[in-house]
Amino acid sequence: MSVQNLVSQDDPFQDEGDLLGDDEDVGSQSNYIHIRIQQRNGRKTLTILEGLSKDYNLKKILKVFKKNFACNGTLVEHEEFGEIIQLQGDHRQKIASFLIEEGIPKATIKVHGF
């Protein structure tokens, strides 16, 4: 006798966009801009911004972030995600509101973290 109720057809960790079933890459992770936080020593954190299009000048965006948020930051080349922006401190909400003000749709921005 096999237990059939343990085999589920639904994936609880599947994104909502993946449930649409379109042929387009609606649910693919490459269409999103991810804003993450990474814990360092003690209470120190890094904010990581990845997934911005190559059309944007990341050096100028970084310069604006550093000036407006009063923090230090750098551009890092990542094997999987390409160029990402790292900022010192927790600036997730500030970055999200900045990107929305600049015309990036709110549906394409994902804020991660605790």
WOUR-V907173 format. One record per residue. RES is the residue in one small letter. SS is DSSP state (H for helix, E for strand, C for the rest). PHI is phi in whole degrees, -180 to 180 (NA if undefined). D_LAST is the distance of its C-alpha to the last C-alpha in Angstrom with 1 decimal. Layout:
BEGIN
RES&SS&PHI&D_LAST  RES&SS&PHI&D_LAST
END
This chain:
BEGIN
m&C&NA&42.6  s&C&-109&39.2  v&C&-91&36.2  q&C&-89&35.3  n&C&-77&32.5  l&C&-81&30.1  v&C&-89&30.5  s&C&-105&28.3  q&C&-85&28.9  d&C&-98&25.5  d&C&-96&22.5  p&C&-68&19.5  f&C&-99&17.1  q&C&-76&19.4  d&C&-70&18.3  e&H&-64&20.3  g&H&-65&22.2  d&H&-72&23.5  l&H&-78&25.1  l&H&-70&27.5  g&C&77&29.7  d&C&-73&31.1  d&C&-76&32.8  e&C&-73&30.8  d&C&-89&27.5  v&C&-64&25.6  g&C&-93&22.9  s&C&-73&22.9  q&H&-71&19.9  s&H&-73&22.3  n&H&-84&22.6  y&C&-99&19.1  i&E&-103&17.6  h&E&-101&14.1  i&E&-118&11.9  r&E&-119&9.4  i&E&-123&8.0  q&E&-129&9.6  q&E&-77&10.0  r&C&-108&13.7  n&C&-81&15.9  g&C&61&15.0  r&C&-96&12.9  k&C&-75&13.7  t&E&-137&11.5  l&E&-119&12.7  t&E&-104&12.1  i&E&-117&13.7  l&E&-115&15.7  e&E&-135&17.6  g&C&99&20.0  l&C&-71&22.2  s&C&-66&25.8  k&C&-70&28.4  d&C&-70&30.3  y&C&-85&28.2  n&C&-87&29.1  l&H&-67&25.9  k&H&-65&27.7  k&H&-70&28.4  i&H&-63&24.9  l&H&-61&23.6  k&H&-62&26.4  v&H&-67&25.5  f&H&-59&21.8  k&H&-62&22.9  k&H&-73&25.5  n&H&-73&23.5  f&H&-97&20.3  a&C&53&22.4  c&C&-143&20.6  n&C&-101&21.8  g&E&-162&21.0  t&E&-152&22.6  l&E&-97&23.4  v&E&-125&22.9  e&E&-89&24.8  h&E&-107&22.8  e&C&-62&25.0  e&C&-87&23.2  f&C&-102&21.6  g&E&80&24.4  e&E&-82&23.7  i&E&-125&20.2  i&E&-104&19.3  q&E&-115&17.4  l&E&-122&16.9  q&E&-80&16.4  g&C&100&13.7  d&C&-97&10.8  h&C&-125&12.9  r&H&-61&10.9  q&H&-70&12.6  k&H&-65&15.8  i&H&-66&16.2  a&H&-61&15.7  s&H&-68&18.2  f&H&-63&20.5  l&H&-66&20.7  i&H&-67&21.4  e&H&-63&24.1  e&C&-84&25.6  g&C&103&26.2  i&C&-84&23.6  p&C&-61&23.0  k&H&-63&19.7  a&H&-69&19.9  t&H&-95&19.7  i&E&-104&16.4  k&E&-118&13.1  v&E&-104&9.9  h&C&-110&7.2  g&C&132&3.7  f&C&-84&0.0
END
